């Protein structure tokens, strides 16, 4: 239950959840659901799409480091609303189908708006809403709720796309699909713009008494980083998050797998990606409750084990259009493993005995390496998919994923063992 003493109403966290996923709809969610349609609409290859994500990741890498001080100088509702509005503006430009060079600039721009302007402000606003005693509830709601928002917008996107397809999808031309997908982009951009207005006017009521009290806290120093780097668990968490986040990026390919290997049409394939999004909040809440009763690191180990098994199944090629049940079961198992690790990323800091005073430093330091798949995952997947289009290319990418999940399993198991010690 929520702390009844909190001065911040429930609609605040609901708005944070809505905004927290809305800002990533245009750069990532639409591509995850409409990957093949996106590629043919912009006339680009898998590798070229991956290069867009790399540009985003490079800008985001520096934004993680420098966005925090900005969030300390300006109110969260101002930064978040500006970020959402600018991101939506980028969406309207996306609907013009710019050439690849301009698409690179757009993704770099989104790396700035979504991370430099938005990310730290959202985290700060969530911490303020949670107060001193409800941080777990606040961030639990945030992550699980964002998954639900992505799923809902995914469903609406598929609905809009299908409404503008006036005949059987198999009989449509690329130009007809381009027109339909353009409407999806425009409607999404409009929705993000509306959310930016809601954030500006309604999030300003967020009580900032905790923020004011924190202004007296010491700034992060080099000594903080030196202290953080003394913990083995910090280095292991870097590896764990890097491997788990790479696996999360791989879930972008399930819609394409459904189309290229399972022979689904474009609308059916898009629905696969959407259904996967609906699993995120369910798995997140369930695993979070289980982790509270046992140990978070245990469920991360289990998550990597599930990811390793299912990635090897997909890589082996035994899943084809004659094994629909195995396809559905494997996707569900993969999602369970991926989301288990994702939800519990930083829930292990307490288990690792990381001092509360250097938590922010630890999270920032870990994130710099942990989220580098934003830079290399796209081009890496694109290389294999372009080199061997279809089933073979997809199998090769899952072999790469299995290597990452094995490494992640080793790091997670090592973390699980040493976290029993007083200091790790």
C-alpha positions in Angstrom: 0.0 0.0 0.0 1.1 3.6 -0.6 2.2 5.7 2.3 -0.8 7.6 3.3 1.4 10.3 4.8 2.9 11.3 1.4 1.9 14.7 0.2 2.1 13.7 -3.4 -1.1 12.2 -5.0 -1.3 9.0 -6.9 -1.9 10.7 -10.2 1.7 12.0 -10.1 3.2 8.6 -10.3 0.7 7.6 -13.0 1.8 10.7 -15.0 5.5 9.8 -14.5 4.8 6.3 -15.8 2.9 7.6 -18.8 5.7 10.2 -19.6 8.5 7.7 -18.8 7.5 5.4 -21.7 6.0 8.0 -24.0 9.4 9.7 -24.5 10.8 6.4 -25.9 7.9 5.5 -28.2 9.2 7.2 -31.3 12.9 6.2 -31.1 12.4 2.6 -30.0 8.9 1.1 -29.5 7.6 1.8 -33.0 10.7 0.1 -34.4 10.3 -2.9 -32.1 6.8 -3.5 -33.2 7.0 -2.5 -36.9 10.7 -3.4 -37.6 10.3 -4.7 -41.2 7.8 -2.0 -42.1 10.2 0.6 -40.7 13.0 -0.8 -42.8 11.1 -0.8 -46.1 9.4 2.5 -45.5 12.8 4.3 -45.0 14.6 2.0 -47.6 17.4 1.2 -45.2 19.1 -2.0 -44.2 19.4 -3.7 -40.8 23.0 -2.4 -40.5 21.9 1.2 -41.3 19.1 1.0 -38.7 21.7 -0.2 -36.2 23.9 2.8 -37.0 21.0 5.1 -36.1 20.8 3.3 -32.7 24.6 3.7 -32.3 24.4 7.5 -32.8 21.6 7.6 -30.2 23.7 5.5 -27.8 26.8 7.7 -28.2 24.9 10.8 -27.4 23.1 9.1 -24.5 26.4 7.9 -23.1 27.5 11.4 -22.4 24.0 12.5 -21.5 23.8 10.1 -18.6 26.9 11.7 -17.1 26.0 15.4 -17.6 22.2 15.2 -17.4 22.1 14.9 -13.6 23.5 18.4 -12.8 20.9 19.9 -15.1 18.1 18.1 -13.2 19.4 19.7 -10.0 19.1 23.2 -11.5 15.6 23.0 -13.1 12.3 21.6 -12.0 11.5 18.1 -13.2 8.2 19.1 -14.9 9.9 21.8 -17.0 12.7 19.5 -18.2 10.4 16.6 -18.9 7.7 18.6 -20.7 10.4 20.3 -22.9 12.0 16.9 -23.6 8.6 15.3 -24.6 7.7 18.2 -26.8 11.1 18.2 -28.6 10.9 14.4 -29.0 7.4 14.7 -30.5 8.8 17.4 -32.9 11.3 14.8 -34.0 8.5 12.4 -34.6 6.7 14.8 -37.0 10.0 15.1 -38.9 10.3 11.3 -38.9 6.9 11.2 -40.7 8.5 13.0 -43.7 10.7 9.9 -44.2 14.1 11.7 -44.1 17.1 10.1 -45.8 19.6 8.1 -43.8 22.1 11.0 -43.0 19.2 13.0 -41.5 17.9 10.0 -39.7 21.3 9.7 -38.0 20.9 13.4 -36.9 17.4 12.7 -35.7 18.5 9.8 -33.5 21.3 11.9 -32.1 18.8 14.6 -31.3 16.6 12.0 -29.6 19.6 10.8 -27.5 19.8 14.4 -26.3 16.1 14.9 -25.6 15.3 11.6 -24.0 18.4 11.2 -21.8 20.1 14.6 -21.3 16.8 16.5 -20.7 14.5 13.7 -19.5 16.1 10.7 -17.8 17.6 12.3 -14.7 14.6 14.6 -14.2 12.3 11.6 -14.3 14.4 9.6 -11.8 14.5 12.7 -9.6 10.8 13.2 -9.7 10.2 9.5 -8.9 12.5 9.8 -5.9 10.6 12.9 -4.7 7.2 11.1 -5.1 8.5 8.1 -3.2 9.6 10.1 -0.2 11.9 8.5 2.4 10.1 5.2 2.9 8.5 4.3 -0.5 11.4 4.2 -3.0 10.8 0.6 -3.8 7.1 1.1 -4.5 7.9 4.2 -6.6 10.4 2.6 -8.9 8.5 -0.7 -9.0 5.4 1.1 -10.3 7.6 3.1 -12.7 9.2 0.2 -14.4 6.1 -2.1 -14.5 3.8 0.8 -15.5 6.1 1.8 -18.3 5.9 -1.7 -19.7 2.1 -1.5 -19.7 2.1 1.9 -21.4 4.4 0.6 -24.1 2.1 -2.4 -24.7 -1.0 -0.2 -24.9 0.6 2.2 -27.3 1.8 -0.8 -29.3 -1.7 -2.1 -29.6 -3.0 1.3 -30.6 -0.2 1.6 -33.2 -1.2 -1.8 -34.7 -4.8 -0.6 -34.8 -4.0 2.6 -36.6 -1.8 0.8 -39.1 -4.6 -1.7 -39.8 -7.2 1.0 -40.2 -5.2 2.6 -43.0 -4.7 -0.7 -44.8 -7.9 -1.0 -46.9 -7.2 -4.5 -48.2 -5.4 -7.7 -47.3 -2.0 -6.8 -46.0 -0.3 -9.3 -48.4 -1.8 -7.5 -51.4 -0.7 -4.0 -50.4 2.3 -2.3 -52.0 5.2 -0.8 -50.1 3.9 2.7 -50.8 0.5 1.8 -49.3 2.3 0.5 -46.2 4.4 3.7 -46.0 1.3 5.8 -46.0 -0.3 3.7 -43.2 2.9 3.7 -41.1 3.2 7.5 -41.6 -0.2 7.8 -39.8 1.1 5.7 -37.0 4.1 8.0 -36.6 1.9 11.2 -36.7 -0.6 9.9 -34.2 2.2 8.8 -31.9 3.8 12.2 -32.1 0.5 14.0 -31.3 0.0 11.7 -28.3 3.6 12.6 -27.0 2.8 16.3 -27.5 -0.3 16.0 -25.4 1.5 14.2 -22.7 4.1 17.0 -22.6 1.4 19.5 -21.9 -0.1 17.3 -19.1 3.4 17.0 -17.5 4.0 20.7 -17.6 0.7 21.6 -15.9 0.1 18.7 -13.6 3.5 17.6 -12.5 4.3 21.0 -11.2 2.2 20.1 -8.1 4.9 17.6 -7.1 5.9 18.4 -3.6 9.6 19.2 -3.6 10.3 19.4 0.2 12.6 16.4 -0.1 14.4 18.0 -3.0 15.0 21.1 -1.0 16.4 19.1 1.9 18.7 17.3 -0.4 20.3 20.4 -1.7 22.6 20.4 1.3 24.0 17.0 0.4 27.6 16.8 -0.7 28.3 16.7 -4.4 29.8 13.7 -6.1 33.6 13.7 -5.9 36.4 11.7 -7.3 36.7 10.0 -3.9 33.1 8.7 -4.4 34.2 7.0 -7.6 37.3 5.6 -6.0 35.2 4.2 -3.2 32.7 2.7 -5.6 35.4 1.0 -7.7 36.6 -0.9 -4.6 33.5 -3.1 -4.7 33.7 -6.3 -6.8 29.9 -6.2 -7.0 30.0 -2.9 -8.9 32.2 -4.4 -11.7 30.1 -7.6 -11.7 26.9 -5.4 -12.0 28.5 -3.7 -15.0 28.8 -7.1 -16.8 25.3 -8.2 -15.6 23.6 -5.1 -16.9 25.5 -5.1 -20.1 24.6 -8.7 -20.9 21.0 -8.4 -19.7 20.5 -5.1 -21.6 21.9 -6.7 -24.8 19.4 -9.5 -24.4 16.6 -6.9 -23.9 17.6 -5.3 -27.2 17.4 -8.7 -28.8 13.6 -8.8 -28.1 13.3 -6.3 -30.9 13.8 -9.2 -33.3 10.8 -11.3 -32.3 8.4 -9.5 -34.6 10.8 -10.0 -37.5 11.3 -13.7 -36.5 7.5 -14.1 -36.6 7.4 -12.7 -40.1 10.6 -14.2 -41.7 10.5 -17.7 -40.1 7.0 -18.3 -38.8 5.4 -16.8 -42.0 3.2 -14.3 -40.1 1.9 -11.3 -42.0 3.0 -7.8 -41.0 0.1 -7.1 -38.7 0.3 -10.5 -37.0 4.1 -10.1 -36.5 3.5 -6.6 -35.0 1.0 -8.2 -32.6 3.8 -10.6 -31.4 5.9 -7.6 -30.4 2.9 -6.0 -28.6 2.0 -9.1 -26.7 5.6 -9.3 -25.5 5.3 -5.8 -24.1 2.2 -6.8 -22.1 4.3 -9.5 -20.3 6.7 -6.9 -18.9 4.5 -5.4 -16.1 3.2 -8.9 -15.1 6.6 -10.4 -14.9 8.1 -7.3 -13.2 5.6 -7.2 -10.4 5.7 -11.0 -9.8 9.5 -11.3 -9.8 9.8 -8.2 -7.6 7.6 -9.8 -5.0 9.5 -13.1 -5.2 12.8 -11.2 -4.9 11.7 -9.5 -1.7 11.1 -12.9 -0.1 14.4 -14.4 -1.3 17.3 -12.7 -2.9 17.3 -10.5 -6.0 20.6 -12.0 -7.3 19.1 -15.5 -7.2 16.4 -14.4 -9.7 18.9 -12.7 -11.9 20.9 -16.0 -12.1 17.6 -17.9 -13.0 16.8 -15.2 -15.5 20.2 -15.6 -17.3 19.7 -19.4 -17.3 16.3 -19.1 -19.0 17.8 -16.6 -21.5 20.7 -19.0 -22.3 18.4 -22.0 -22.9 15.9 -20.1 -25.1 18.5 -18.2 -27.1 20.2 -21.6 -27.9 16.8 -22.9 -28.9 16.2 -20.0 -31.3 19.8 -20.2 -32.6 19.5 -24.0 -33.3 16.8 -23.4 -35.9 14.4 -25.9 -34.5 11.7 -23.3 -34.3 9.9 -22.9 -37.6 6.4 -22.4 -39.0 5.5 -25.9 -38.0 6.3 -25.4 -34.3 4.0 -22.5 -33.3 3.5 -23.8 -29.7 7.3 -24.0 -29.2 7.7 -20.5 -30.7 5.1 -19.1 -28.2 6.5 -21.0 -25.2 10.1 -19.9 -26.1 9.1 -16.3 -26.4 7.3 -16.4 -23.0 10.3 -18.1 -21.4 12.7 -15.6 -22.9 10.6 -12.7 -21.7 10.6 -14.2 -18.2 14.4 -14.3 -18.2 15.0 -10.9 -19.8 12.5 -9.0 -17.7 13.5 -10.7 -14.5 17.0 -9.4 -14.9 15.9 -6.0 -16.1 13.5 -5.4 -13.2 16.2 -6.3 -10.6 19.1 -4.4 -12.1 19.6 -2.1 -9.2 17.6 -3.9 -6.6 20.9 -5.8 -5.8 22.7 -2.7 -4.5 21.4 -3.3 -1.0 22.3 -6.9 -1.2 25.8 -6.0 -2.3 26.2 -3.7 0.8 26.8 -0.6 -1.4 26.7 2.4 1.0 23.6 4.5 0.6 25.7 7.6 0.5 27.4 6.6 -2.8 24.3 5.0 -4.5 24.0 7.7 -7.1 27.7 7.4 -8.0 27.5 3.7 -8.2 24.4 3.7 -10.5 26.0 6.3 -12.8 29.3 4.5 -12.9 27.6 1.1 -13.6 25.3 2.6 -16.3 28.1 4.1 -18.4 29.3 0.6 -19.3 26.1 -1.3 -18.7 24.1 0.6 -21.3 26.7 0.5 -24.1 24.6 -2.0 -26.1 22.7 1.1 -27.2 25.9 1.8 -29.2 27.0 -1.6 -30.5 23.9 -3.9 -30.4 22.1 -2.4 -33.4 25.1 -2.5 -35.8 26.1 -6.0 -34.6 22.6 -7.4 -35.1 22.3 -5.5 -38.4 25.6 -7.0 -39.7 24.4 -10.6 -39.2 20.9 -10.0 -40.5 22.2 -8.3 -43.7 24.9 -10.9 -44.3 22.4 -13.7 -44.2 18.8 -12.4 -44.6 16.0 -14.5 -43.1 16.2 -17.5 -40.8 20.0 -18.0 -41.0 20.8 -14.4 -40.0 18.3 -14.5 -37.1 19.9 -17.8 -35.9 23.3 -16.2 -36.0 22.2 -13.2 -33.9 20.7 -15.6 -31.3 24.1 -17.4 -31.1 25.6 -14.0 -30.3 23.0 -13.5 -27.7 23.7 -16.9 -26.1 27.3 -15.9 -25.7 26.3 -12.8 -23.8 23.8 -14.7 -21.6 26.4 -17.2 -20.7 28.8 -14.4 -19.7 25.9 -12.8 -17.8 25.1 -16.1 -16.0 28.7 -16.4 -14.8 28.8 -12.8 -13.5 25.4 -13.2 -11.8 26.3 -16.5 -10.2 29.6 -15.0 -9.0 27.7 -12.0 -7.6 25.2 -14.3 -5.9 28.1 -16.1 -4.2 30.1 -13.1 -3.0 27.0 -11.1 -1.9 26.8 -13.3 1.2 29.9 -11.6 2.5 29.8 -8.4 4.5 31.7 -6.5 1.8 31.8 -7.5 -1.9 
